Amino acid sequence: MDSMTQPNEGTGGGWPALVVADWQDTRDTVHLWTQIVGKVRMAASPHINHWWHVPLYVDARGLTTSLMPHRNRGFDISFDFVEHRLHIRVTDGSSRSMALEPRSVADFYTEFCAHLDALDVAVPIHPSPVEVAEAIPFAEDTSHASYDAAAMKDFWTSLVSADRVMSAFRADFSGKNSPVHFFWGAFDLAVTRFSGREAPPHPGGVPNCPDWVMTEAYSDEVSSAGYWPGGAEEGIFYSYAYPQPAGFESADIGVEGAYFDTDLGEFVLPYRTVRTAAEPDRLLRQFLDSTAAVAQRLASWPDLSDV
């Protein structure tokens, strides 16, 4: 086997150790880079309910926008966390790439925009981040400038594993559900089930994000779950319901190591608990199944077995 294609050793079978404190600066920098790329996807793609036209997707090298239309052509943008490059590819055969390395958000943004211009696929975007406490315009942000290549490869490896389990969980629901997708606003991988009923307007209150964005995202009753590299020593898996039914936070979900986090308003299963389990996939799937079942039972979701 060629040394360039050998699997990464020591990743715990797809669940590597990911102590947040060890790579938080990198996480926060790459979070902003994904917002820049994600805003291009949002601007270039037709609007889909619940903002499903804006996320990124886990792929065989990192994260990708998937194909986006641009006049009579198409293009995609992908983060490659194996070779640590950002690739921009156009359907006419043209392409550009740039290094993923220690560099400021401002530097990343400047080079990225220049590549889009050179390929004639530039679209106007709002040039500041959302869902963060301090929304420094991308072109001015020189404070976020970290990139730990090994940490990003490990995080991507964990995304591949989480995507595998969450995709199987998604497949077992016959009603409306979302793709397994990576939301660059909060930097998390998520999947959502829908009851088919409308929900009361979401109260909003997310930092640097208009309330109407959340109203659109949560227009319908949902049970949602995901993976976020925060909230605990090595990140968390989470599950919540909107609107939250009575008794949800005190429900016994029967999953060892999981608990209801009152600050987040979600059930939480620490990533470390999953990765150190004898059967990580099985434990995570148990958490997803159990929390969704509790949400659906307490809210008396309609029977979707014949949908």
Helices and strands as residue ranges (DSSP letters): G 3-5, H 20-44, G 49-51, E 57-58, E 62-64, E 68-70, E 73-80, E 85-90, E 95-99, H 105-119, G 138-140, H 149-171, E 181-183, E 188-198, H 211-217, E 220-228, E 236-242, E 259-261, E 266-270, H 271-275, H 280-298
